Amino acid sequence: MAIKNAVQFIKEVRGELSKVEWPKFNEFVGSTIVVLFLVCFFSIYLGLVDLGLSRLAKYIFAEYGG
């Protein structure tokens, strides 16, 4: 029974995947470049925010900490 269900599931997945409109190569490359740019941008941004907040915390603890 489990094998029958697995085979049926695979057939349904293949049917659904055939309905998908896959992106053209240019769209794929363009989207990939945008994603990579945004990941780099936000990585740098969050790194700078983290650096600033850690320096602020060190200053506060050095100035007002016990």
Secondary structure in CASP SS format (residue, H / E / C, confidence):
PFRMAT SS
TARGET T0000
AUTHOR 0000-0000-0000
METHOD secondary structure of the structure
MODEL  1
M C 1.00
A H 1.00
I H 1.00
K H 1.00
N H 1.00
A H 1.00
V H 1.00
Q H 1.00
F H 1.00
I H 1.00
K H 1.00
E H 1.00
V H 1.00
R H 1.00
G H 1.00
E H 1.00
L H 1.00
S H 1.00
K H 1.00
V C 1.00
E C 1.00
W C 1.00
P C 1.00
K C 1.00
F H 1.00
N H 1.00
E H 1.00
F H 1.00
V H 1.00
G H 1.00
S H 1.00
T H 1.00
I H 1.00
V H 1.00
V H 1.00
L H 1.00
F H 1.00
L H 1.00
V H 1.00
C H 1.00
F H 1.00
F H 1.00
S H 1.00
I H 1.00
Y H 1.00
L H 1.00
G H 1.00
L H 1.00
V H 1.00
D H 1.00
L H 1.00
G H 1.00
L H 1.00
S H 1.00
R H 1.00
L H 1.00
A H 1.00
K H 1.00
Y H 1.00
I H 1.00
F H 1.00
A H 1.00
E H 1.00
Y H 1.00
G C 1.00
G C 1.00
END
